[in-house]
Amino acid sequence: MKKIYSFYSCVFLFTISNTIAQNKQADSLISPTIQYEKDLYDKNGEKQTFNDKMMNILFAKKVGTAFGGSNDLTLQKFYSSLDANDKSISIGANFEWKRSDEIKKLTWLLSAGAKIKSENKFATVYDNGDFQEDNIGATFKITRIGRGSINFTTTNPKKQRDLAVVNYRDLLCHKYDSASQKFNADSLNSFKTKYDQLALYDEEAKDYKAALEAKRKKLYVEMAKEEIAYLEKNKMYHFVSDNWWSLEVFVPFGENKYLTTNDILNNALSKKHFYAFNATLSWNYMREYSCGYSFFFKAKANLKNNNNILVDDLKSKAFQTTESGAGGTVVIKDSDDGYITDFDQFITPSLTIEPAFFIFNNSLGFSPAIELNQGKYCKTNWKLGVPISLKDKDGKPKVNFEVQWKEINTFNSSSHLVGISVNFLFGELIN
């Protein structure tokens, strides 16, 4: 009986002491290195070179800085861009769905905004009190981002890259362990007092334990970003790669209106309505090498409502009408601009293939592309481009432009054009 009593006494004392130790630990700042080390093990219990949370930050950064001329993925909260190709201004917002913080994997990105046609560098929304619904439409895009990969293999390897990464991580662990211990010794009591006093005046204020956990998570992200900076600065990988799917739809708020006639002498202008719907499904792949060059690839399937005025790039002309006035006089009156054509609208499916190669840290490249159109407009267009990307101090592209030589086909002719295509991103102006 005494042996049984002694056994339960030991169990009770162990439970009490373990609980006290856990509570004591919860009352102090826990070093982020503890969780960081745990995250190095996969579901099968095998230790990895990198933990998944650190890689999530790295790949979100990589896909978020893709060159705008060949890929259209940006992680800026708000964005605005000017596209010279279709003479439009786009504004909108991005939402990282199911990603509450940086250490979670970026899987879904939702984008919503508006596209406004611009003429003479100005986008008209209201004209004399009338809403110009044919000039504006809504854009919706959903993007599914894959799980990226990192590669250490190379024909000219930096010796023992993985060991160098592990040794540097040991230095980081020592740094953040020391910082946590110093905080607990020097600042913990004042930290607790601050939050206890705050709770006296604000019932919704979080307690110091929640604040300590938030601080630990913040240190975790800082540690992960330091390791990423070490990888990139010292070129400790061969390449990183990722891919994503995007579905984008443009829905106009109203219809375009064309005044047309096929015979200016015998037929008056008649009004034609056109709804400029457009939908695009694309797949993108990126591979970025640590030595400063990269490769992108895009395959894009597009379906749009089209018409012969757009395909032939027809220009409207000023028309005049006459009517009899008093005393048999003829009065000439100005009329709206119109097109001399048999108006025809149709659906155009197309497939665009565009690889892009970059050097000098994605700043200068070469990008050929081919566009295969089907249906009534069964023509092939192509372009050869030299994209140039001007970046900010964080390496994000801010102004992208491309010197292009391209062939554009109409129904009856083809044109070879040489010029510059521009895509400005104004994210910093909004942020």
Buried (B, 14 or more C-beta within 10 A) or exposed (E): EEEEEEEEEEEEEEEEEEEEEEEEEEEBBBBBBBBBBEBBEEEEEEEEBBBBBBBBBBBBBBBBBBBBBBBBBBBBEBBBBBBBEEBBBBBBEBEBEEBEEBBBBBBBBEBEBBBBBBEEEEBBEEEEEEEBEBBBBBBBBBBEBBEBEBEBEBEEEBEEBEEBBEEBBEEBBEEBBEBBEEBBEEEBEEBBEEBEEBBEEEEEBBEBBEBBBEBBBEBBBBBBBBBBEBBBEBEBBBBBBBBBEBEBBBBBEBEBEBBBBEEEEEEEBEEBEBEBBBBBBBBBBBBBBBEEBBBBBBBBEBBBBBBBBBBBEBEBEEBEEEEEEEEEEEEEEEEEEBBBBEBBBEEBBBEBBBBBBBBEBBBBBEBEBEBBBEEBBEBEBBBBBBBBBEBEEEEBBBBBBBEBEBBBBBEEEEEEEEEEBBBBBBBEEEE
